[in-house]
Amino acid sequence: MSLRNKFGILAVAALFAVTGCSDTIDDLTDPGGDGNLNSAEKAALINALESSGAFDGTPVSLYASLAVQTLNEVGTISANRSRAIDEAIEAGIRLAVSRAAASSYEGAVGVQVSWDFGSVDVGWFIGIVGWNGLSVQSQTVSELVAVYGYQMGSSELPPSTDASIGEDLYAAAMYWDGLTTYHGMSGSALMSGSSFSGDTDCSQMAITCSYSTGTMNGNFNFVGSDMGEPADMYTQPLVSFSGLPSVRITISGST
């Protein structure tokens, strides 16, 4: 069975196993901002992740829907607005005033995934996703940030990570403004600690799957480029997070 088929099965299984109940009409008229994700909001966020290409090219690209489906609670992340502008000016990077709002995100979650499908397909992923303007009607967000690291060859999730974006091969970041994607060229990503509890089974067919919810702590900042000529740049100022609602997923099976 191919990896895509394996992960596709898991995503479908999670959709039915985790969402459980349906949402009322009232729930759907007020997406975001209440610290919770209903099933319609989850579907909109999944679509936004796919549209933005947040995890394209990473081993975890096919886990995005599974991760979102296992989360019911979201947090917020932010940096000081004046500091965002000051850092951009000091760095000599063009930053439209409207982009300064991206120093805060009304929704954010942490994701950890470990997988083991045999010696040639083993790895882990740790990431943060933040967004603004989640819309159930349009199935998108107005902007999205993703910072993550992953490593192949071991499924053991580390207790902490400290990576340099643009230098460490497994660390990456991106910002999407709804139209343009800015890829992280430099910066840092720290996951200083996490805590999870309450394993829930999400196994399906020959694949063993479990997830637990908890929190993550850390910080990140980066400078991104749209890779154009000349390149348009974007600065994400330092964002620190503590107790960010997160999910940890463990998956294994035969190759």
N, C-alpha and C positions, 0 to 999 in steps of 0.2 A: 504494500500500500504506500502511495506517495505521501510526502509530508503534507502537501496541500489537502489531500483527502483526509488524513488524520486530523488536522487542525479544523477542517471544515466540519467534520463529525462532532468534534468537541464544541465548536461554536454553536451548532444547532442544539446539541444536548444541553448546553448551559442556558440557552435561550428559554427552553421549556422548563428546565429544572430550577432555575433561579428566580425568574420573574414571577412565576406562580400566579398571582392574582392580577386582574385587569384594573385599569385606572378609570376613575369617574370622569365625566365631562369637565367638572370643576377643576380637577387636577391638571387637565391638559390646557386649560386657559391661562395658567400662570407658570410657565416653564422657568426653572432656575431660580436662584435667589433664596430658596427656603432650606438649603442644606441637604436636600434629598433629590434623588433622580427617580422619576417614575419610568415605566417601560417606554413611553413615547419619547421622553427626553433621552433615554439610553439609545434608542434607535437614531435620533437626530445626531447625537454625539458620535456614534459609530460612523454614520455617513460623513460627518465633518472630518473625522480622522482619515477616512479613505480619500476624501476630496483633497485634503491638504497634502497628502503624501507624507504625513508625519513620520511614519515608520518604514517607508519604502526602502528596500535594499537591506533591511535588517532581518535577522532570523525571527524576530517577534512580530513581523508585519501581519501574520495570520492569527496572532493571539489577541489583537486589539478588541475584537467584538466579544471574545470570551471574557477578557478582563473587565470591560465595561459592564457586561451583564451581571457580574458577580458583585458589583458595587451598588449600594443603595444610598450611601452618604457621600457628600463631597465637601471640600473645604475651600478656602480662599488663600491666595498668596499675593504679596504686594511688596513693593519697595517704595521708599520715600520719593514723592513726585519731584521735588526740587532737586534731590540728589540725582535723580535720573537725568534731568536736564544738565546739571553741572558736570556729571561724568561725561556726557556726550560732547559738551563744549570742550572740556579738558582734553578729550581724546581727539579733537579736531574732526569729528564725524558729523556730517549733515543729519539733522534730526528734525523732522517737522514737528511742530508743537502738538499736533493731533496724535502723533505716535507716542508721546509721553504717557498717554493713558495706558499704554501697554505695560507700564511698570506695575500694574495691578491686574489681577484676573479674578473675576467673580466666581469662577468654578475651577477646582483643581483636585487632582487625585494622584496618588502614587501607585506604581505597579511593579511587582516583582514576579518573575517567572523563571522556573527552572525546568528543564526537560532532559529526558534520557531515553533515546530510542536506539541505543547501541553505541559502539565505540566511535562511529563516524558521524553521529548526530546527538551530541551532548552539549549543553550550554546553559547559561543563565543571562537574565536581563533585568536591569533595574532602571526605572524611569519615572519622570514627573510630567504630567500633562496639565496645562492650564488653558482656560478659554474665557472669552467674553461673548455676549450676545447669542447665547444658545436659543435657536428658534425651532420649535416643533413643526411649525407650518412650512418653513423653507428647508427643513432638515439640514441645517448648517449652523455655523457660528460666525461671528464677525471677525474674530481673530483667535489665533491659537499658538501656543508655545509648547515645545516638547524638548526635554533634555534627558539624555539617557546614556547608559553604558551597557555593554554586553561582552561576553567572552565565551568562546567555544572550547570544548575539551574537558570541561568539568561542570557538573550540575549543582555543585555546592555553592549556595548563595553566600557571599561574604557578609560579615556583620557590618562592614562599612566600606565605602569606596571614595576615593579622592583622585579625580582625573583631570587632565588638562585637555580641553577641547581644541582640536586642531593639531594636537601632538600625539596623544594616545590613540592608537588605532581603533579602540573599542568605544571611545567616547564621542558623542555627537550632540548637536543642538540645532533647532530650527524655529523660525517664527514665520507665521503665515497670516497675512492681513486680509484674507478673503480672496485675493487675486494673485499675489506674488509670494513666493517662498524665499526666505532668507536663510542660508545655510551657515551654521556656526563656523567661523574661521579661527577664533581664539577665545579663550575664556576658561572657566573652571566649573566643575560639577562635584559637589560633595554630598554624600549620603552618610551622615555621622552616626546614625543608628535607627533601629526600627523595632517594633514590637507587634506580634501577631498571636492570635489565639482562636480556638474553635474551628478545627478542620471540618469541612463539609465535603462529602463525596460528590464528584461530578463525572464519575467513570462512565464510559460508554463503549460497548462491544469489547474489543481487545485492548483498549486504552485505559490505563489507570490515571485518574485525575482527582485532585482534591484542592480546595482553596480555603484560605482563612483571611479574615479581615483584621485590620489593625491600624497602625500609624507609622509615619516616617518623619525623620528630622534631617535637615541639611540646608544647603544653599546652592545657588548657581548664578552665573552671569556670563554673557558672551557678546561678541561682535559678529554679526552675520552679513553675508553678501548675497545679492540676487544673482551673482555670477555673470552679470552683463558686462558689456564694454561700451562706455565706462560702467563700472559696477556701482550700484546703489547700495548703501550700507544701512544697517540697522543695529542699534545698541540696546541690549537688554541689561539694565542695571542689576546690581546685586539684589537677589531675592532670597530671603531666609524663611524657612518654614519649620514649624514644630508641631507635632501631633497631627500632621496632614493625614486625612483618611486614606487608607491604602488597602490593596489586596495582594496576597501572595498566592500564586498558583503553582502547583507541582504536577508535572505530567510525565508519564513513562509508558513504555510499551515495547514490543518487539519490532525489529526493522522489517 
